[in-house]
Amino acid sequence: MASHSEPSTVSRRNLLRTLGTVAGGALFSAAGCGGSASQGSSTTPALAWPPNLPLGTFSPSTADESFLDELEQQGCLYFWEQANPSNGQVLDHAAYDLNGALDTSTNESSIAATGFGLSALCIADQRGYQPHSEILSRVQTTLNFYLNSMPNENGFFYHFNDVNTGQPLSGSEVSSIDTSILMCGVLTARAYFNDPTVTSLATQLYERVNWPWMLNGQSTFAEAWYPSSGFGPYYYNTYCELMMLYLLAIGSPTHPIAPSYWNNFSRPQLTYEGYTYISSNSDPLFTQQYSQAWFDFRNVADVYANYFNNSITATQAHETFCLGYPSPQDPWYTQDYWGITSSDYVGGYTAWGGPPAQGPIDGTVVPCAAAGSLPFLPNQCLQVLEALKANWGSSGAWCRYGFVDAFHPSANWYCPDVLGIDQGISVLMAENLRTGLLWTTFMSNPECAQAMQLVGFKSQS
């Protein structure tokens, strides 16, 4: 795979935009199919097509709970060990085999990984993975550094920064969506710890963000601002992970935007094998997951949709897509081996997913695709995750921090890295499935609940 030793010089969102235009299946690995040499039409029983993916009732066994706890504990360990203890910044990625040491082969932290990390520390505290006093001290250190030492523009932060100094890495942009992920972590920590220092620092960070500035006079948010050229050409004008960005801005007590901006992004519909749902047709599965790691869309709807149910349907469609790829008669994926979303692969970092097929799909599986959808389709997602660990964990798929970012057993390729954002969505959604901790904690912030009310969310039975 491409080396991670050099700092990123473009935003992941722009990379995803570029790669998302490549037709799925255009690049195949020499190994061909996915899971193992034994998988394929010759040994896998044929499924009725399209497969029936019922929601069912989630009643986890003791073994299920043990697996989920292991997934969470080891994932939380990433955010503890792969963060600079002097400032709290979390590495964007790290090698899987460090035995607890901070990865010194890279200096690349990301604000999104830190946002997920702040939320993961709440889980770690709740479940006793680390001592409370040490976790609280780390959270205070992180918030203080971001408020008083990290470069920012109108309260928005640079996407990638030096993990030691906090200075932006060369070419990094000021990112609206990654700042939003960071703020979700900041507000989660504020609500969870109820500590005067945390409350003060977190409130100042959130209230400093000048949300209207990132609109750049337009009707939707700019994706990025660059110190050398100003605002970039792309805007968050089509449904994706953007919901958190708009709701955080609408709920701001200091620099709000009008609730009417909620109506300014389009919500195109996609139909695949009987599943109809809102999707931009060019984004990976994580776009259905990220906002819902914090904002609780269960049993509520605006005039457009019940977004939680929408993501259930999107996950069903994605699993169905995988089970029939590249064709229902000769699929690469099975019910014990499926799930792709933006991740590393043998050629580097890529956007891939479906439907529709996008990116260089080669049979690689990405565990956080299913893990990030655990609350939406728990039975199927838990089945595949447990099977991935049981079948390939000892071969290189499972490490100190849980799953490696991606793997392709029949190509004998196991990613040597874990990615902070992919570990983050896995940990948060596993906890939301089990207890709803992130939802109840985050939504106890009055600004967040008020924002949802202002844009017209109403309860549904």
DRENTIZA-63627 format. One record per residue (C-alpha): residue number from 1; x, z, y. Coordinates in steps of 0.001 Angstrom, whole numbers, plus 500000, padded with zeros to 6 digits. Example, Ala and Ser with C-alpha at 12.3 -4.5 7.8 and 13.67 -1.06 7.14 Angstrom:
2
[1, [512300, 507800, 495500]]
[2, [513670, 507140, 498940]]
***
This chain:
461
[1, [500000, 500000, 500000]]
[2, [501018, 499704, 503613]]
[3, [503141, 502569, 504831]]
[4, [501501, 505265, 506915]]
[5, [504738, 506230, 508581]]
[6, [504053, 504206, 511739]]
[7, [501463, 505445, 514235]]
[8, [498194, 503574, 514585]]
[9, [498075, 501272, 517583]]
[10, [494409, 500228, 517393]]
[11, [491221, 502142, 516904]]
[12, [489717, 502227, 513422]]
[13, [486438, 501028, 514874]]
[14, [488020, 497823, 516169]]
[15, [489787, 497365, 512853]]
[16, [486480, 497789, 511055]]
[17, [484880, 495279, 513400]]
[18, [487540, 492696, 512585]]
[19, [487617, 493271, 508855]]
[20, [483851, 493475, 508602]]
[21, [483638, 489772, 509355]]
[22, [485554, 488902, 506184]]
[23, [483288, 487917, 503325]]
[24, [483234, 490417, 500489]]
[25, [485116, 489406, 497403]]
[26, [487345, 486988, 499253]]
[27, [490419, 488837, 498036]]
[28, [490583, 490040, 494443]]
[29, [493367, 492030, 492852]]
[30, [495172, 490597, 489900]]
[31, [493676, 493355, 487778]]
[32, [490163, 492077, 488417]]
[33, [487450, 494583, 487602]]
[34, [487292, 498151, 488716]]
[35, [487118, 501301, 486660]]
[36, [489326, 500650, 483649]]
[37, [490322, 497952, 481249]]
[38, [487448, 498967, 478990]]
[39, [484786, 498535, 481640]]
[40, [482840, 495332, 481977]]
[41, [479971, 493425, 480446]]
[42, [481449, 493514, 476958]]
[43, [481261, 497308, 476627]]
[44, [478851, 498507, 479318]]
[45, [475156, 498527, 478378]]
[46, [473162, 496176, 480555]]
[47, [471002, 497832, 483195]]
[48, [467530, 496671, 484101]]
[49, [467873, 494803, 487351]]
[50, [467471, 496018, 489956]]
[51, [468172, 499520, 488619]]
[52, [465704, 502304, 489270]]
[53, [467339, 504982, 491443]]
[54, [464764, 507762, 491762]]
[55, [465314, 510706, 494075]]
[56, [464408, 513306, 491504]]
[57, [464728, 517058, 491961]]
[58, [468160, 518519, 492484]]
[59, [468685, 521486, 490179]]
[60, [472441, 521989, 489903]]
[61, [473878, 523534, 486791]]
[62, [476622, 526141, 486781]]
[63, [479084, 523324, 486108]]
[64, [477721, 521363, 489072]]
[65, [478132, 524339, 491384]]
[66, [481651, 524920, 490098]]
[67, [482586, 521310, 490772]]
[68, [481128, 521367, 494285]]
[69, [482936, 524595, 495072]]
[70, [486209, 523114, 493870]]
[71, [485577, 519975, 495945]]
[72, [484937, 522075, 499039]]
[73, [487710, 524613, 498554]]
[74, [490392, 522007, 497977]]
[75, [489069, 519843, 500791]]
[76, [489084, 522784, 503192]]
[77, [492663, 523449, 502162]]
[78, [493639, 520106, 503681]]
[79, [492400, 521232, 507094]]
[80, [494278, 524502, 506752]]
[81, [497614, 523193, 505530]]
[82, [497726, 519777, 507201]]
[83, [497195, 521121, 510703]]
[84, [499909, 522255, 513049]]
[85, [499391, 526039, 513135]]
[86, [500751, 526259, 516688]]
[87, [498067, 524001, 518180]]
[88, [495448, 523327, 515493]]
[89, [495734, 519532, 515527]]
[90, [494939, 518047, 512112]]
[91, [496927, 515175, 510666]]
[92, [495018, 511932, 510380]]
[93, [496383, 511511, 506846]]
[94, [498857, 513237, 504589]]
[95, [500535, 512701, 501242]]
[96, [498656, 514081, 498267]]
[97, [501608, 515880, 496647]]
[98, [503033, 518199, 499312]]
[99, [502467, 521519, 497545]]
[100, [501136, 523099, 500704]]
[101, [503735, 521992, 503257]]
[102, [502738, 520191, 506435]]
[103, [503512, 516491, 505968]]
[104, [506516, 515746, 508163]]
[105, [506642, 512032, 507308]]
[106, [503999, 511383, 509966]]
[107, [503293, 512814, 513416]]
[108, [499856, 511225, 513689]]
[109, [496971, 513580, 514317]]
[110, [493457, 512404, 515081]]
[111, [490771, 514087, 517119]]
[112, [488168, 513121, 514515]]
[113, [490107, 514862, 511753]]
[114, [490368, 517918, 513990]]
[115, [486614, 517843, 514631]]
[116, [485925, 517756, 510930]]
[117, [488556, 520448, 510506]]
[118, [486885, 522872, 512917]]
[119, [483679, 522483, 510930]]
[120, [485506, 522863, 507620]]
[121, [487025, 526122, 508855]]
[122, [483495, 527482, 509284]]
[123, [482837, 526648, 505641]]
[124, [486151, 528194, 504613]]
[125, [485218, 531385, 506435]]
[126, [481708, 531486, 505001]]
[127, [483016, 531081, 501466]]
[128, [486079, 533296, 501888]]
[129, [488657, 530601, 501209]]
[130, [491021, 532096, 503813]]
[131, [491079, 535460, 505614]]
[132, [488553, 535649, 508456]]
[133, [491065, 536884, 511012]]
[134, [493421, 533994, 510304]]
[135, [490658, 531405, 510472]]
[136, [489324, 532791, 513749]]
[137, [492808, 532801, 515233]]
[138, [493326, 529161, 514191]]
[139, [490033, 528131, 515788]]
[140, [490904, 529926, 519024]]
[141, [494341, 528289, 519066]]
[142, [492832, 524843, 518497]]
[143, [490220, 525134, 521231]]
[144, [492689, 526563, 523714]]
[145, [495154, 523732, 523094]]
[146, [492515, 521039, 523500]]
[147, [491163, 522605, 526666]]
[148, [494426, 523401, 528403]]
[149, [497183, 521212, 526932]]
[150, [495762, 517970, 525540]]
[151, [495674, 514905, 527839]]
[152, [492130, 513741, 528526]]
[153, [490212, 511327, 530707]]
[154, [487013, 512767, 532149]]
[155, [486895, 515136, 529180]]
[156, [487308, 512366, 526590]]
[157, [490363, 512496, 524344]]
[158, [492778, 509951, 522973]]
[159, [492045, 508995, 519390]]
[160, [495557, 509489, 517944]]
[161, [498076, 512019, 519215]]
[162, [501427, 513514, 518331]]
[163, [500663, 516461, 516072]]
[164, [503391, 518536, 517700]]
[165, [502996, 517754, 521404]]
[166, [499452, 516423, 521740]]
[167, [500671, 513381, 523643]]
[168, [498807, 510118, 522898]]
[169, [500518, 507801, 520466]]
[170, [501499, 504365, 521657]]
[171, [498502, 502054, 521944]]
[172, [495932, 504761, 521285]]
[173, [492624, 504502, 523093]]
[174, [490391, 507121, 524653]]
[175, [487597, 507094, 522089]]
[176, [483963, 507887, 522745]]
[177, [482897, 508299, 519120]]
[178, [485955, 510266, 518044]]
[179, [485547, 512588, 521018]]
[180, [481964, 513059, 519831]]
[181, [483149, 514022, 516340]]
[182, [485545, 516494, 517935]]
[183, [482725, 517947, 520059]]
[184, [480524, 518343, 517000]]
[185, [483281, 520459, 515492]]
[186, [483732, 522374, 518742]]
[187, [480025, 523220, 518967]]
[188, [479836, 524115, 515281]]
[189, [482640, 526614, 515747]]
[190, [480993, 528018, 518878]]
[191, [477726, 528642, 517075]]
[192, [479258, 529911, 513851]]
[193, [481807, 532428, 515068]]
[194, [479865, 533827, 518012]]
[195, [483184, 535072, 519358]]
[196, [483600, 535447, 523144]]
[197, [486879, 533531, 523251]]
[198, [485573, 530732, 521036]]
[199, [482336, 530571, 523004]]
[200, [484114, 530296, 526340]]
[201, [486644, 527693, 525245]]
[202, [484125, 525571, 523332]]
[203, [481612, 525609, 526166]]
[204, [484234, 524512, 528677]]
[205, [485334, 521665, 526414]]
[206, [481795, 520347, 525926]]
[207, [480753, 520783, 529518]]
[208, [483876, 519009, 530792]]
[209, [482967, 515712, 529120]]
[210, [481739, 513276, 531752]]
[211, [479421, 511246, 529531]]
[212, [478146, 508857, 532249]]
[213, [481726, 507759, 532922]]
[214, [481949, 506271, 529406]]
[215, [478860, 504157, 530097]]
[216, [480932, 502160, 532576]]
[217, [477767, 501276, 534461]]
[218, [476208, 499692, 531359]]
[219, [473130, 500590, 529349]]
[220, [475136, 501638, 526249]]
[221, [478385, 503510, 525692]]
[222, [481762, 501829, 525731]]
[223, [483731, 502301, 522547]]
[224, [487045, 502866, 524271]]
[225, [489058, 503142, 527468]]
[226, [492719, 502134, 527649]]
[227, [495170, 503459, 530247]]
[228, [496666, 499997, 530742]]
[229, [493490, 497934, 530944]]
[230, [490458, 500173, 531388]]
[231, [487297, 499902, 529330]]
[232, [487390, 497741, 526229]]
[233, [484992, 494869, 525547]]
[234, [482897, 496561, 522860]]
[235, [479912, 498863, 523273]]
[236, [477892, 501072, 520980]]
[237, [474752, 498980, 521225]]
[238, [473741, 498704, 517550]]
[239, [472821, 501446, 515075]]
[240, [475816, 503029, 513333]]
[241, [477380, 506495, 513553]]
[242, [476534, 506466, 517270]]
[243, [473584, 508890, 517176]]
[244, [475800, 511924, 517776]]
[245, [477336, 510257, 520844]]
[246, [473988, 509668, 522533]]
[247, [472497, 513033, 521621]]
[248, [475544, 515008, 522777]]
[249, [475404, 513149, 526081]]
[250, [471666, 513620, 526541]]
[251, [471959, 517335, 525784]]
[252, [474874, 517969, 528147]]
[253, [474050, 520670, 530712]]
[254, [476690, 519395, 533166]]
[255, [477054, 515607, 532814]]
[256, [473934, 514337, 531043]]
[257, [472586, 510853, 530651]]
[258, [468848, 510164, 530748]]
[259, [466910, 510452, 527460]]
[260, [465844, 506822, 527909]]
[261, [469339, 505723, 526858]]
[262, [468291, 506602, 523307]]
[263, [466192, 503444, 523359]]
[264, [469035, 501162, 524443]]
[265, [470752, 500548, 521120]]
[266, [469199, 498173, 518620]]
[267, [468058, 499196, 515155]]
[268, [468097, 496055, 512986]]
[269, [466625, 496242, 509506]]
[270, [468175, 495091, 506257]]
[271, [466328, 494438, 503007]]
[272, [468208, 494420, 499721]]
[273, [466670, 494449, 496242]]
[274, [463483, 496052, 497537]]
[275, [465181, 498594, 499809]]
[276, [464486, 498185, 503534]]
[277, [466342, 500322, 506038]]
[278, [468039, 500326, 509438]]
[279, [471560, 498943, 509229]]
[280, [473755, 496801, 511422]]
[281, [474587, 494576, 508413]]
[282, [478295, 494867, 509184]]
[283, [479167, 498553, 508873]]
[284, [480349, 500598, 505877]]
[285, [478361, 503461, 504346]]
[286, [480023, 506151, 506473]]
[287, [477990, 504956, 509452]]
[288, [474895, 506363, 507724]]
[289, [476617, 509711, 507195]]
[290, [478696, 510911, 510124]]
[291, [476040, 511931, 512651]]
[292, [474056, 513554, 509859]]
[293, [476908, 515862, 508952]]
[294, [475855, 517911, 511988]]
[295, [472535, 516753, 513421]]
[296, [469670, 517721, 511131]]
[297, [467314, 514768, 510780]]
[298, [465436, 516162, 507790]]
[299, [461653, 516182, 508173]]
[300, [461735, 514797, 511710]]
[301, [461308, 511310, 513130]]
[302, [461363, 509537, 516456]]
[303, [459282, 506464, 517222]]
[304, [461713, 504332, 515235]]
[305, [462466, 506113, 511987]]
[306, [463041, 509167, 509878]]
[307, [466818, 508743, 509849]]
[308, [467421, 511092, 506942]]
[309, [465079, 509055, 504757]]
[310, [466695, 505920, 506123]]
[311, [470067, 507109, 504830]]
[312, [468554, 507926, 501459]]
[313, [467436, 504315, 501211]]
[314, [470797, 503049, 502446]]
[315, [472572, 505037, 499732]]
[316, [470207, 503718, 497062]]
[317, [470853, 500188, 498265]]
[318, [474611, 500770, 498262]]
[319, [474667, 502082, 494717]]
[320, [472484, 499181, 493615]]
[321, [474855, 496779, 495354]]
[322, [477853, 498289, 493570]]
[323, [476161, 498244, 490172]]
[324, [475543, 494516, 490571]]
[325, [478884, 493495, 492057]]
[326, [480092, 490815, 491730]]
[327, [477034, 490007, 489587]]
[328, [474461, 492013, 487620]]
[329, [475579, 490180, 484469]]
[330, [479258, 491105, 484873]]
[331, [479606, 494085, 487245]]
[332, [482803, 495873, 488132]]
[333, [481042, 499160, 488789]]
[334, [478928, 501505, 486657]]
[335, [476804, 504579, 487296]]
[336, [479958, 506636, 486588]]
[337, [482152, 504496, 488860]]
[338, [480781, 503257, 492183]]
[339, [481036, 503755, 495934]]
[340, [483049, 501974, 498627]]
[341, [483406, 502654, 502320]]
[342, [486190, 502382, 504888]]
[343, [489381, 503656, 503288]]
[344, [492872, 502877, 502171]]
[345, [493356, 500331, 499422]]
[346, [496344, 498655, 497817]]
[347, [496747, 496437, 500894]]
[348, [496458, 499106, 503592]]
[349, [493405, 500365, 505492]]
[350, [490226, 498316, 505413]]
[351, [486514, 498220, 506094]]
[352, [484485, 497381, 503066]]
[353, [481075, 498040, 501736]]
[354, [477737, 496493, 501093]]
[355, [475167, 495226, 501138]]
[356, [476017, 492650, 502351]]
[357, [479418, 492347, 500701]]
[358, [482202, 492839, 503201]]
[359, [485931, 493321, 503075]]
[360, [488433, 492624, 500309]]
[361, [486403, 494259, 497528]]
[362, [488630, 494397, 494458]]
[363, [487120, 497067, 492218]]
[364, [488586, 500036, 494066]]
[365, [486384, 503125, 494286]]
[366, [486276, 505442, 497330]]
[367, [485047, 508942, 496410]]
[368, [483930, 509900, 499924]]
[369, [481304, 507143, 499807]]
[370, [479304, 509144, 497273]]
[371, [480442, 512550, 498555]]
[372, [479285, 511749, 502078]]
[373, [475834, 510893, 500719]]
[374, [475416, 513988, 498542]]
[375, [472435, 515313, 500543]]
[376, [470712, 511927, 500400]]
[377, [470974, 511099, 496711]]
[378, [472371, 514255, 495103]]
[379, [471810, 513535, 491432]]
[380, [473417, 510108, 491404]]
[381, [476199, 511045, 493815]]
[382, [477105, 514186, 491912]]
[383, [477059, 512280, 488622]]
[384, [479580, 509716, 489824]]
[385, [481849, 512273, 491509]]
[386, [482023, 514462, 488421]]
[387, [482694, 511406, 486270]]
[388, [485465, 510194, 488576]]
[389, [487237, 513527, 488296]]
[390, [486681, 513844, 484544]]
[391, [487785, 510303, 483727]]
[392, [490620, 509734, 486190]]
[393, [491458, 513045, 487802]]
[394, [494466, 513701, 485609]]
[395, [495674, 510114, 486066]]
[396, [496135, 510523, 489800]]
[397, [492649, 510543, 491316]]
[398, [492521, 514312, 491911]]
[399, [495161, 516253, 493808]]
[400, [495767, 519466, 495734]]
[401, [493127, 518484, 498301]]
[402, [490572, 517059, 495896]]
[403, [490180, 513313, 495482]]
[404, [492831, 510975, 496813]]
[405, [491395, 508594, 499369]]
[406, [490722, 505748, 496928]]
[407, [491856, 504471, 493568]]
[408, [491697, 501457, 491273]]
[409, [492473, 502498, 487706]]
[410, [492634, 499050, 486107]]
[411, [495230, 498078, 488722]]
[412, [497003, 501400, 488074]]
[413, [496754, 502181, 491784]]
[414, [496014, 505637, 493110]]
[415, [496265, 506131, 496851]]
[416, [499238, 508372, 497662]]
[417, [497379, 509792, 500677]]
[418, [494318, 511727, 501616]]
[419, [492548, 510964, 504920]]
[420, [491240, 513755, 507101]]
[421, [487970, 512078, 508056]]
[422, [487208, 511164, 504435]]
[423, [487953, 514681, 503207]]
[424, [485904, 515981, 506117]]
[425, [482691, 514106, 505425]]
[426, [482982, 515053, 501747]]
[427, [483357, 518769, 502433]]
[428, [480659, 518968, 505108]]
[429, [478051, 517060, 503146]]
[430, [478726, 519026, 499975]]
[431, [478043, 522236, 501891]]
[432, [474957, 520768, 503534]]
[433, [473613, 519871, 500102]]
[434, [474185, 523391, 498834]]
[435, [473170, 525545, 501794]]
[436, [472578, 523405, 504895]]
[437, [475181, 525544, 506673]]
[438, [476434, 522834, 509033]]
[439, [472913, 521738, 509936]]
[440, [471570, 525203, 510679]]
[441, [474714, 526282, 512511]]
[442, [475108, 523182, 514644]]
[443, [471413, 522911, 515479]]
[444, [471425, 526494, 516743]]
[445, [473240, 525122, 519783]]
[446, [470396, 524824, 522316]]
[447, [471832, 521646, 523829]]
[448, [471604, 519829, 520510]]
[449, [468075, 520891, 519677]]
[450, [466937, 520079, 523206]]
[451, [468467, 516598, 523047]]
[452, [466456, 515757, 519953]]
[453, [463295, 516987, 521636]]
[454, [464032, 514981, 524772]]
[455, [464312, 511698, 522877]]
[456, [461062, 512292, 521050]]
[457, [461815, 513712, 517619]]
[458, [458755, 515314, 516066]]
[459, [458255, 517205, 512842]]
[460, [457085, 515380, 509737]]
[461, [455612, 517024, 506689]]
***
